[in-house]
Amino acid sequence: MDVKPKTGRVFVEESVVKARKVETEIIGDDSDIERMTVQELRSKLRSVGVPAKGCKRDLVSALRGFLNCKADGDGSLVAEDHKSSEMKLICSGKKSSKRKTISSSAEVHIQEVNTVLEVSERQCVKRREKQVYTEDGIEDAKTTIVTTSQKLSIKTAEVSGKKPSQLKGKATPQIANTVVGASGEANLSIVQDEPWTILAHKKPQKGWLAYNPRTMRPPPLTGNTKSVKLMSWNVNGLRALLKLERFSALQLAQREDFDVLCLQETKMQDKDVEAIRENLLDGYEHSFWTCSVVKLGYSGTTIISRIKPLSVKYGLGTADHDGEGRLVTVEFDNFYLINAYVPNSGDGLKRLSYRVTEWDPSLSTYMNELEKSKPVILTGDLNCAHEEIDIYNPAGNKRSAGFTDEERQSFEANFLSKGFVDTFREQHPGVVGYTYWGYRHGGRKTNRGWRLDYFLVSKSIADKVHDSFILPDVTGSDHSPIGLILKT
């Protein structure tokens, strides 16, 4: 049989078929494309010289478009005339010995695909930026401010120590926590109302983290484990707090279900106690109040409990210290609980000498006497930020009441060196958590605060502490409540 010579058209058609067959062997059929991962799609597109950008559907579309282009004849194999549009065909992971080039029409098609992919990628970014403000995310790791035109990163887990206003560029005031998952998608939740989750410190150290009670508190104890839950709160005026329509002591009791609540700076007078006691909290039948008698409507401490104590004592037992109503002690089966409102050194540090040479040593002696019979827990506003991690601006407050060298040394010498454990710092050694934010400069909104409130416990029961925590979301005072869960 005579074989007719092939015409140019037949040769081109057969070349297209052969090329299509090679590409099918390399890439697979339509169903194979759908089953490819994003990485595989990108790898295949790069192997045939097509830009590999965009979401998965964009990559699938680009690969299909390339194959359709070849099938329609736009990929006719011609001589090596167009060096600029050279394309390497890869078969079975090895380079082909022959270099082929695509026609100019196919080159135009790829350019169009590239343009579509770039537009699509921008749309994907816009969709992701839109989604980050509506999806609930996981708190921790890094903090990011996102706008349509830029992404401005603020480190928290790795600690940048800079405020948003110190970073380059303009950003939305809304601050969000973000965690990037395995898929690469960023999950964000707005924490505009949770400023305490943003690390705020003028002198941060490597490894410091911002305190977030929703992620840093341990799981609840099982029902079989006996425990007691204690809470402490400087309310900065109890009557004013009870008038608030926002968070009240009653709501705190309903939410936290504490056993004992210690209050400081109640600013109560003896004549007002009975009326408030009767209407304060249902189920908490035992309350013990001490008020200032040397200055009415000043200072004052209270313990409210649903557990009946074995004994109660007011003050330190000396007239020099007990006129301002700063101390209440209750005895329970397994420990003494002291609620203290330690004197502030005051403007100009007028009471600094009294604080460090008289009050602190007297309280320390009192605690050590009680400890001879059973463990002691001291709680309350102790008016001292013990370490630099406990205050936003340590350098600027060296001579401010609550952070002088004298007060910090006294705190160490009279309490920590005597065997009492700072439970929050023991549980969170590298965590910046504040309990006080001054009203004057709106410190709570920017988390520029101090840690002045504590639970100190005897070393003998330190290992029984399940949780020592702060509730920075509770407003109504310039202090936030703190809590201790102790296994008994």
C-alpha positions in Angstrom: 0.0 0.0 0.0 1.3 3.4 -1.0 1.7 5.8 1.8 0.7 9.4 0.9 2.9 12.1 2.2 1.4 14.1 5.0 0.2 17.6 4.3 1.2 20.4 6.5 -2.2 20.6 8.1 -2.3 16.8 8.9 1.2 17.1 10.4 0.2 19.9 12.6 -3.0 18.1 13.7 -1.0 15.0 14.5 1.6 17.1 16.4 -1.2 18.6 18.5 -2.6 15.1 19.3 0.9 13.9 20.3 1.4 17.0 22.4 -2.0 16.5 24.0 -1.1 12.9 24.7 2.1 13.9 26.4 0.4 16.6 28.5 -2.3 14.1 29.5 0.4 11.7 30.7 2.0 14.6 32.6 -1.1 16.2 34.0 -3.9 13.6 33.7 -7.5 14.0 32.7 -10.1 16.5 34.0 -11.0 14.4 37.1 -7.3 14.1 37.9 -7.0 17.9 37.9 -9.9 18.2 40.4 -8.2 15.7 42.8 -4.8 17.6 42.8 -3.7 19.5 45.8 -2.9 23.1 45.6 0.8 22.3 45.7 0.5 19.7 42.9 -1.5 22.2 40.8 1.2 24.8 41.2 3.9 22.3 40.5 2.2 21.2 37.2 1.6 24.8 36.1 5.1 25.8 36.7 6.4 22.7 34.8 4.6 23.9 31.7 5.5 27.6 32.1 2.1 28.9 33.3 2.0 31.2 36.3 0.8 29.4 39.4 -1.1 32.0 41.4 -4.4 32.3 43.2 -6.8 30.0 45.0 -7.3 26.3 44.1 -10.2 27.0 41.7 -8.0 29.6 39.9 -5.2 27.1 39.6 -7.6 24.4 38.2 -9.0 27.0 35.8 -5.6 27.9 34.6 -4.6 24.3 34.0 -7.8 23.6 32.1 -7.4 26.7 30.1 -3.9 25.7 29.1 -5.0 22.3 28.0 -8.0 23.7 26.1 -5.6 26.1 24.4 -3.4 23.2 23.2 -6.4 21.1 22.1 -7.8 24.0 20.0 -4.6 24.2 18.1 -3.2 27.3 19.7 -0.4 25.0 21.0 0.7 23.9 17.5 4.3 22.8 17.6 6.5 24.9 15.4 10.2 25.5 15.0 12.2 27.1 17.7 11.5 30.7 16.5 10.2 32.2 19.6 13.0 32.0 22.2 11.2 34.4 24.5 8.2 32.0 24.9 10.2 28.9 25.4 8.5 26.2 27.4 10.0 23.0 29.0 7.9 19.9 28.9 8.7 17.6 31.8 7.8 13.9 31.6 8.1 11.6 34.6 10.1 14.2 36.5 12.9 14.3 33.8 13.6 17.1 31.4 12.7 16.4 27.7 15.6 16.3 25.4 13.7 18.4 22.9 12.7 22.0 23.6 9.3 23.1 22.1 7.7 26.5 22.0 4.1 27.5 21.9 2.6 29.7 19.3 2.1 33.4 19.7 -1.7 32.9 20.2 -1.0 30.4 23.1 1.4 32.9 24.6 -1.3 35.6 24.5 -3.7 33.2 26.1 -1.2 32.5 29.0 -0.7 36.2 29.4 -4.5 36.6 29.7 -4.6 33.8 32.2 -1.9 35.5 34.2 -3.9 38.7 34.3 -7.0 36.9 35.5 -5.0 35.1 38.2 -3.5 38.3 39.5 -7.0 39.9 39.7 -8.4 36.8 41.3 -5.6 36.7 43.9 -6.3 40.3 44.8 -10.0 39.4 45.2 -9.0 36.4 47.4 -7.0 38.7 49.6 -9.9 41.2 49.8 -12.2 38.3 50.8 -9.8 37.1 53.5 -9.5 40.6 54.8 -13.2 41.0 54.9 -13.6 37.6 56.6 -11.1 38.3 59.4 -13.5 40.9 60.9 -16.4 38.5 61.0 -15.0 35.1 61.9 -14.4 34.1 65.5 -10.7 33.3 66.0 -8.4 31.7 68.5 -6.6 34.0 70.9 -2.9 33.8 71.4 0.3 33.8 69.3 0.5 37.1 67.3 -1.6 40.3 67.2 -2.4 42.0 63.9 -4.1 45.1 62.7 -5.6 44.7 59.2 -6.7 47.3 56.8 -7.7 47.0 53.1 -4.4 48.6 52.0 -2.0 47.1 54.5 -1.3 44.6 57.2 0.5 45.9 60.2 1.9 43.2 62.6 2.2 43.7 66.3 4.1 40.9 68.1 2.7 39.7 71.4 4.0 36.1 71.8 7.4 37.2 70.6 7.1 40.6 72.4 7.7 43.7 70.4 6.9 46.0 73.3 5.6 48.7 71.0 2.2 50.4 71.0 0.3 50.5 67.8 0.9 54.3 67.6 4.6 53.6 67.6 4.5 51.4 64.5 4.9 52.7 61.0 1.8 53.5 59.0 -1.8 54.2 59.9 -4.1 51.5 61.1 -7.6 51.0 62.2 -8.1 51.3 66.0 -9.6 47.9 66.1 -7.1 45.4 67.4 -7.4 41.7 66.7 -5.7 38.5 67.8 -4.7 36.1 65.1 -3.5 32.6 64.7 -2.4 31.2 61.3 -3.6 27.6 60.9 -2.2 24.8 58.8 -4.3 26.0 55.8 -2.6 29.4 55.9 -5.8 31.2 56.6 -5.7 33.8 59.4 -8.4 33.5 62.1 -9.0 36.8 63.8 -11.3 38.0 66.5 -11.6 41.6 67.5 -10.3 42.3 70.9 -11.0 46.0 71.0 -12.9 45.3 74.2 -10.1 43.1 75.6 -7.1 45.4 75.8 -5.4 43.3 78.5 -4.6 40.7 75.8 -2.3 43.1 74.2 1.2 43.2 75.7 1.7 46.7 77.0 5.0 47.4 78.7 7.7 50.0 78.2 10.5 47.6 78.9 9.4 44.2 77.8 11.8 41.2 78.2 12.1 38.3 75.8 9.5 35.7 76.3 6.9 37.9 78.2 3.3 37.4 77.3 0.1 39.4 77.9 -2.3 37.8 80.4 -5.4 36.3 78.8 -7.6 34.5 81.3 -9.6 32.8 78.6 -6.5 30.9 77.4 -4.2 30.8 80.4 -6.5 29.5 83.2 -6.3 25.7 83.8 -9.3 23.5 83.3 -11.8 23.3 86.1 -11.3 20.8 88.9 -13.3 17.6 88.7 -16.4 17.3 90.9 -14.6 14.8 93.2 -11.8 17.3 94.1 -12.5 19.4 97.2 -11.6 23.0 96.8 -12.4 26.5 98.0 -12.7 29.6 95.7 -11.6 32.9 97.1 -11.9 36.3 95.5 -10.6 39.7 96.3 -11.5 43.1 94.9 -10.6 46.7 95.7 -14.0 48.2 94.8 -13.0 51.9 95.4 -16.3 52.6 97.1 -18.9 49.9 97.6 -22.0 52.1 97.6 -21.0 53.6 94.2 -20.4 50.1 92.9 -23.8 48.8 93.9 -25.5 51.7 92.1 -23.9 50.8 88.8 -26.0 49.3 86.1 -23.0 47.5 84.8 -21.2 44.6 86.5 -22.0 44.4 90.2 -21.0 42.2 93.1 -24.2 40.2 92.7 -23.4 39.5 89.1 -19.9 38.6 90.0 -21.2 36.0 92.5 -23.6 34.6 90.0 -20.8 34.2 87.4 -17.9 33.1 89.5 -19.7 31.2 92.3 -17.0 32.0 94.8 -17.0 30.8 98.4 -15.5 33.9 99.9 -15.2 37.5 98.7 -12.8 40.0 100.2 -13.4 43.7 99.5 -11.0 46.6 100.1 -11.5 50.4 100.0 -15.2 50.0 100.7 -15.4 53.6 102.1 -18.2 52.6 104.4 -19.2 54.0 107.7 -20.3 51.8 110.6 -23.8 53.3 110.5 -24.3 52.1 106.9 -23.1 48.5 107.2 -26.3 46.8 108.4 -28.5 48.1 105.6 -26.1 46.9 102.9 -25.3 43.6 104.7 -28.9 42.6 104.6 -29.3 43.2 100.9 -25.9 42.3 99.5 -25.7 38.6 98.4 -28.1 35.8 98.9 -26.5 32.7 100.2 -23.6 34.5 101.8 -24.8 34.7 105.3 -21.5 35.6 107.0 -20.0 39.0 106.5 -17.4 40.9 108.6 -16.8 44.6 108.2 -14.3 47.1 109.5 -14.5 50.8 108.8 -12.2 53.8 109.3 -12.9 55.7 112.4 -10.1 58.3 112.1 -11.4 59.5 108.7 -15.0 58.7 107.8 -15.8 57.3 104.4 -12.2 56.2 103.9 -10.5 52.9 103.5 -12.4 50.0 104.9 -12.3 46.2 104.4 -14.9 43.4 104.3 -15.1 39.6 104.1 -18.3 38.1 102.8 -18.6 34.3 103.0 -21.0 31.4 102.6 -18.7 29.3 104.8 -19.0 30.0 108.5 -15.5 30.8 109.9 -14.2 29.4 113.2 -13.1 32.9 114.3 -12.8 36.5 113.2 -10.4 39.2 114.1 -10.2 42.9 113.1 -7.0 44.8 112.7 -3.4 43.9 113.8 -4.2 44.4 117.5 -2.4 47.8 117.8 -4.0 51.2 118.0 -1.3 52.7 115.7 -2.5 50.6 112.8 -6.2 49.8 113.3 -7.9 53.2 113.1 -8.4 53.0 109.3 -10.2 49.7 109.1 -7.5 48.0 106.9 -7.5 44.4 108.1 -10.0 41.6 108.7 -8.9 38.0 109.4 -11.1 34.9 109.4 -10.1 31.4 110.4 -11.3 28.4 108.5 -10.6 24.7 109.1 -7.4 24.5 107.0 -6.1 28.1 106.9 -6.3 31.7 108.0 -7.5 34.2 105.5 -6.3 37.8 105.9 -8.0 40.6 103.9 -5.7 43.7 103.8 -5.8 47.1 102.3 -2.1 48.1 102.8 -1.6 51.9 103.2 -0.5 53.8 100.1 2.6 55.8 100.5 0.7 58.8 99.2 1.5 61.9 97.2 5.0 63.0 97.8 5.6 59.7 99.6 4.5 61.2 102.8 3.6 57.8 104.3 6.5 55.9 102.8 8.5 55.7 106.1 5.4 54.6 108.0 4.6 52.0 105.4 8.0 50.3 105.2 9.3 50.7 108.8 6.0 50.1 110.7 3.1 48.7 108.8 4.8 46.0 106.7 6.9 44.6 109.6 3.9 44.5 111.9 1.8 42.7 109.3 4.6 40.3 108.7 5.0 39.5 112.4 1.2 39.0 112.6 1.2 36.5 109.7 4.1 34.5 111.1 2.4 34.2 114.5 -0.8 32.9 112.8 1.3 30.5 110.7 2.5 28.7 113.8 -1.0 27.1 114.1 -2.1 26.7 110.4 -1.2 28.0 106.9 -2.0 31.7 106.1 -3.4 33.3 103.0 -2.9 37.1 102.6 -5.0 38.8 100.0 -6.0 42.3 99.0 -4.6 45.5 97.6 -1.0 45.4 98.9 -0.1 48.6 97.1 3.1 47.4 95.6 4.2 46.4 92.1 6.9 44.0 93.2 8.9 43.6 90.0 9.3 45.5 86.7 7.0 43.0 85.0 4.3 44.2 87.3 4.1 47.8 86.0 3.7 49.3 82.5 6.3 52.0 83.0 8.9 51.0 85.5 11.5 53.6 84.6 9.0 56.5 84.9 7.7 55.4 88.4 10.9 54.8 90.4 9.7 57.4 92.9 6.0 56.8 92.6 4.0 55.3 95.5 3.8 51.6 95.0 7.0 51.1 93.0 9.7 52.8 95.1 12.8 50.7 95.8 11.9 50.9 99.5 8.4 49.4 99.0 9.6 46.7 96.7 12.5 45.7 99.1 10.0 45.7 102.0 7.6 43.5 100.1 10.4 41.0 99.5 11.9 41.1 103.0 8.6 41.0 105.0 6.6 38.6 102.9 8.4 36.6 100.2 11.6 36.0 102.1 9.5 34.9 105.1 8.1 31.9 103.1 5.0 33.4 101.5 4.4 32.7 97.8 3.1 35.1 95.2 0.6 32.7 93.6 0.0 34.5 90.4 3.7 35.0 89.6 4.4 31.4 90.6 1.8 30.2 88.1 2.6 32.8 85.4 6.4 33.6 85.7 6.6 35.5 82.4 3.1 37.0 82.1 2.3 40.6 82.2 -1.0 40.9 84.0 -2.3 44.1 85.7 -4.9 44.6 88.3 -5.0 48.4 88.5 -5.4 51.0 85.9 -5.6 54.7 86.9 -8.6 56.7 85.8 -6.5 59.8 85.1 -5.0 58.7 81.8 -7.5 56.1 80.7 -5.0 53.3 81.4 -7.5 50.5 81.2 -8.2 51.1 77.5 -4.5 50.9 76.7 -3.6 48.3 79.3 -1.1 50.6 81.0 -1.5 49.3 84.5 0.0 48.0 87.7 -0.3 44.7 89.5 -1.1 45.7 93.1 -3.5 43.0 94.2 -2.2 39.6 95.4 -2.9 36.2 96.9 0.2 35.3 99.0 0.1 31.9 100.6 2.2 29.9 103.0 4.8 27.8 101.2 3.2 24.7 102.9 0.1 25.0 100.8 1.5 26.5 97.6 1.3 23.2 95.8 -2.4 23.1 96.5 -3.1 26.2 94.4 -5.0 25.1 91.4 -5.5 28.6 89.9 -4.5 32.1 90.7 -6.2 34.5 88.2 -7.2 38.0 87.3 -10.6 39.1 85.9 -9.7 42.2 83.9 -13.0 42.2 82.1 -14.8 43.2 85.3 -15.2 47.0 85.5 -16.8 49.2 88.1 -13.6 50.1 89.9 -10.0 51.1 89.0 -9.0 47.6 90.1 -10.1 44.3 88.8 -11.0 41.3 90.9 -8.5 38.5 91.5 -9.2 34.9 92.4 -7.6 31.8 94.0 -8.8 28.2 93.8 -7.2 26.1 96.5 -7.5 22.4 96.8 -8.5 21.4 100.3 
